[in-house]
């Protein structure tokens, strides 16, 4: 059985004012071409299809168009919901998507309630798919567990997630290709730098060593860095197809191709993505940026740091005019000599003195008398408004 594993598309994501959907569509076209070329039997999408539970019509159109094309090629698709998705919404459109061989599971279900899918594919094999969408701690952990303490709650979450997985995987068959789809954080997985950290706490991480050895392949979603996880069966995070933040600038994005047979571990290949723009961090003066303008204009999305002796309030505009693909511009000033001196505090200094000190640190020069006068006038207005409000409520 030929399988493709992809994950964490975050369709509809707008990042620093940039719509990433055209890049995602380019990556999805790569996957469609691969499915057609390889005559893949099954595509696994392990969650965070969309960037929010209420995606834009454009994002939905891009995703549904992809599923339609894969279905027309004769492959089946299994999708599970991630923490960014609306599980209910995903299950609602899956009723129609099943007409093109797309099977969606939006919430953790029992083995006899839709949590296990048996899918005959064109190669003649049968895939038994245990599907575990994102299960938030509040879904698996009750108020009494939390009341007994953090350690008890964390242990309760891990035990109940293990029980959900075991209950589904008990349906595995020795004559089928057994697959586990799971959207969660596993202990030991390296984070990708752009995930929601609230859902990546190590205390809520599942134990990879408790994953079933009977699986031919374990398809993981939630972590944006593609990687193998040490487990009894081949277990991989496909990661996100796009570099989603500058912390991922050094990551090579990919999807996985798996060849699987009953009773044997799947053979896994990493297929690089080429459709997304690369992210780069550049430190250069404005003159250096002008010299490299042609090169940098084609480099992808840029985070630019400009070393300067003193602040220039126009620098952000100058860099973005020179390089429209610069989505982040920062100025790096010399460390102020005043840092060694005690900093003025409101307890011992006036608000104007504290503001002037802040301005010197931020801009490496003294504020003008006009600016200080304006600051003082605004401060008087605010304090007058507070006095009026206090009198009205007295």
Buried (B, 14 or more C-beta within 10 A) or exposed (E): BBBBBBBBBBBBBEBEEBBBBEBBBBBBBBBBEBBBEBEBBBBBBBBBBBBBBEBBEBBBBBBBBBBBBBBEBBBBBBBBBBBBBBBEBBBEBBEEBEEBBBBBBBBBBEBEEBBBBEBEBBBEBBBBBBBBBBBEBEBBBEEEBBEEEEEBBBBBBBEBBBEBBBBBBEBBEEEBBBBBBBBBBBEBBEBBBBBEEEBBEEEBBBBBEBBBEBBBBBBBBBBBBBBBBEBBBBBBBBBBBBBBBBBBBEBEBBBBBBBBEBEEBBEBEEBEBEBBBBBBEBEBEBEBBEEBEEEBEEBBBBBBBBEBEEBBEEBBEBBBEBBEBBBBBEBEBEEBEEEEEEEBEEEEBEEBBBBBBEBBBEBBEEBEEEEBEEBBEEBEEEEEEEEEEEEEEE
